[in-house]
Amino acid sequence: MEAGQPVVPEVGAFLLGSPKAGTTWLADALSQHPDICVSDPKEPNIVATHKGTFSRDASPPNWEAYADCFVEKGVRIDCSVHALACPIAPQRVRENWPGAKLIISLREPVSRTISHWNMAISTEEDKENNLDWSDFEVAWSDSRLQCDTLYGSAISRWLEFFDLDSILIIEAKRMREEPAIVLKKICEHIGVDDYSFRLDLVRNTNTASDRRPLTLFGRLFRSLANLLPDLVKRPVVKRLQKKGVNIYKMPVLSGKALEKRKITDEQRSILAETVNEDLLLLEELTGFSNPDWWIQS
């Protein structure tokens, strides 16, 4: 490392996936392990160019800010789920952490897409980005919704730089049905001892009730909060998270959550060809297959 160059922090694993695929629950559970350091915030969105559903930024990573996201001891896990679909992230991760382990959480693609679509509308994130996703077909035609659903395509890019043995695929449904087994597999994959997780203490599930549209005052409050240095903001946020408190659910900061939207059978059929082809690619690349995920057109 030449003098004056920023030091790239050590990171041992990446929790990848898609929005609405259980990664918030998983990250919160893993944070209990004394030998695991989960990124704080959960999604630093620094290594990948995908900074969320809509934001894209190809500028070089800010390594100093990235190092500040890991404040505890143990195997460091970056939980920026949007990195899965980012075309640049696999090479960046390989160049800086060639031995990294990848944990990929996947959810049945249609329900995931609908949930993600509802989240963008409920929080009015689409409008904040000068878009209107109220029509599902319009939203699906936007690559920023599709890219997080096409698992095979995304994983194919990671396999250009990492062996399949480096990847552990977790089905989101198994987190609900067999959470202890899932967590045990992850511990084995990243090389830490098994741990007796307190599943009753896991609060961060990012439910639909949390997706309330911000009021004008709420947007102002969020803008001011973003100006606070992490040194001041992080302890307060962590304390509230441990208590399961979301201040943005206060009536003065947000409105009533919108009713969850559904799609028609005709709209579902629009997804069929693209999603089914991608599921076939996923199976060919990884051996992962779930017949229930295929869309019957």
C-alpha positions, -999 to +999 in steps of 0.1 A: +000+000+000+015+033-011+017+062+014-014+083+013-037+056-002-067+047+019-066+014+037-092-011+025-108-027+055-108-065+059-142-080+051-149-117+054-183-122+040-211-105+020-248-111+027-264-106-007-299-111-020-328-090-030-350-065-012-379-084+006-360-117+008-355-118+046-320-103+048-330-077+074-341-105+098-310-125+090-286-096+096-303-088+129-300-124+140-263-128+130-255-096+149-260-116+182-230-138+175-199-126+194-176-136+165-196-118+138-195-081+130-225-071+109-221-039+089-237-008+106-257+005+089-269-029+077-265-018+041-234+004+036-240+005-001-204+015-007-187-013-026-215-017-052-227+008-077-263-001-068-271+021-037-307+010-034-336+003-056-331+034-078-298+051-070-267+042-090-232+056-085-201+042-102-176+064-084-148+046-065-157+033-030-150+056+000-128+032+020-126+054+050-164+056+053-166+019+047-142+011+075-165+030+099-193+006+091-175-022+111-173-012+147-174-046+165-150-076+166-154-107+146-159-118+109-171-087+091-202-092+070-213-065+045-251-068+042-256-046+012-281-068-005-283-047-037-247-057-045-261-091-058-275-075-089-247-049-094-226-057-125-194-042-110-196-056-074-183-091-082-150-079-096-145-053-069-151-078-042-127-103-059-100-077-062-101-067-026-113-098-008-106-129-029-113-152+000-147-137+009-177-160+015-210-151-001-244-157+015-273-152-010-308-151+003-335-158-024-373-156-022-399-170-046-395-144-074-431-133-080-440-127-044-407-109-040-413-087-069-448-078-058-435-070-023-406-049-036-431-030-059-454-023-030-425-011-008-414+014-035-450+027-038-458+028-001-427+047+008-431+069-023-395+062-032-406+060-069-419+096-068-388+108-050-369+095-080-393+112-105-410+079-114-444+065-112-445+028-105-483+027-096-489+006-128-472-028-122-465-033-159-446+000-160-427-010-129-417-044-142-405-029-175-380-009-154-347-028-151-343-015-116-372-038-105-363-067-128-326-069-119-333-079-083-356-107-094-334-123-120-313-144-096-296-166-122-284-136-142-270-119-111-252-150-097-237-158-131-216-126-128-204-136-093-194-170-106-170-154-130-149-143-100-158-168-072-161-206-070-195-221-063-181-234-030-178-198-019-215-193-022-242-204+002-278-200-011-305-196+015-342-198+006-361-171+025-389-195+034-365-217+053-356-188+076-392-189+089-395-227+090-360-237+101-342-206+114-318-224+137-307-247+109-302-218+085-281-199+110-260-230+118-252-234+080-242-198+078-218-201+108-202-231+092-199-213+058-181-183+072-160-203+097-173-193+131-185-215+159-221-225+162-241-202+185-274-204+204-292-175+189-321-159+207-346-159+179-372-142+202-350-111+203-348-107+165-369-076+158-358-062+125-381-079+101-389-048+079-426-055+077-453-039+056-465-019+086-431-001+086-436+011+050-455+043+058-453+073+034-434+102+050-451+134+056-435+167+046-423+170+082-410+135+080-390+142+049-375+173+066-367+153+097-350+126+076-329+152+057-318+168+090-310+134+105-289+125+075-267+156+082-258+143+116-223+126+118-224+088+122-206+092+155-237+109+169-264+092+150-253+055+152-256+050+190-291+065+190-302+044+160-288+012+175-306+019+209-339+024+191-335-007+170-328-029+200-361-017+215-379-023+182-387+014+178-392+030+144-396+067+149-408+071+114-440+053+123-450+083+144-481+100+129-464+133+126-436+118+105-456+094+083-490+087+071-511+055+072-495+026+053-511+020+019-532-011+013-510-038-002-515-041-040-519-074-059-513-083-095-537-100-119-532-134-136-526-116-168-498-094-152-483-125-137-481-141-171-460-111-183-433-123-159-434-159-170-409-161-199-382-139-184-385-154-148-387-190-160-357-187-182-337-171-153-348-199-129-335-224-155-302-206-156-300-205-118-305-243-117-279-249-144-253-227-126-259-237-090-281-268-088-306-248-068-341-256-079-376-251-065-404-263-088-430-241-070-412-210-082-419-216-118-447-195-133-474-215-151-485-194-181 
